[in-house]
């Protein structure tokens, strides 16, 4: 008889699960700050005490809504770590803490389930890997989303009731600071606001106002540079006159949180004398009338509509299909603005090349534009052409497309220079005018000299195979 001894099998050691937790609060209050820190501490201790678990961290989003996932950085980091295999189980206090949007919740849970990550919802007692887990999730997530909608509607109701009583939202605005529930004038900024209105009524454009403020180093509310769009918003801000138009915008949905302009979908409320005014009512009224006349827009509720396009041309180019309304400036204002915009001294932002804003077309009066050609050998060739000529003055000869290098050689010949110098050119010449192949050099002492432009052939580069 043969007897074999069977040794007991070695005990199977179950691999420890990598466990993480997710926490979230949506409003910045002391109570919720404490709630978030309590959640983080509790889950950290719970995971580390379990001998079958490996602590994978606690992911916490503070002061963000649960109806979307785009702005929840920690939530997105958690999902990325799950995809990378760093997490096996996710602990969450409740469904509403994980997501209040049913679609986002189910998509995320299904995705994590597909990659082998289980989500445990503590309050509801649901594990996503269970057979009936998804059905319960769908039902309870719908309740969470409806709760979010109810909270949103209640908040909107309260805000609109305050609007009906003439109680606007108090926030910081350039020229004001919100202190103790009131808007208090910040005098150093208020003087800039008054100056902007004065300059605009004196005929300056939004662009020129912004340019002057930037040149003096005056910062915006956020410490950035001014631009014409910011100036246009300030000129149309009724709060500077001490009044407040409420519910200009409203939230489209509690899920998207997108702000949309109120075009009559909801009532608006105009309250006068809600706070101290920086400018008087008459100045504000005149600014709105000037803005409406200059940019061809309507005045609604005492404020000019936003101009979709702020064009400051010199009036020479009239295109029939021009889709923007031309601002109603006087001819004198247009000419003055056009000269400033085209001047090499006052418009440095347009000077990308040595000859920028220096060569003019005799036919249409516009400056020639630079066109850059790039070649296979890595070199570039700048050519000067008039884009406006055929539209404005087609009856006159159009300037030739002229190479930058050839033009500089002709300038050196006329001025007697060994090599081109922009400083020497601007010291002795006011500009160069072109008509066909004829170049006219205009000297600062009043004299002129003409040359004929001839193309200089570009050297061929060897072909690359």
Order of alpha helices (4+ residues) and beta strands (2+ residues): beta-alpha-beta-alpha-beta-alpha-alpha-beta-beta-alpha-beta-beta-alpha-alpha-alpha-beta-beta-beta-beta-alpha-beta-beta-alpha-beta-beta-beta-alpha-beta-alpha-alpha-beta-beta-beta
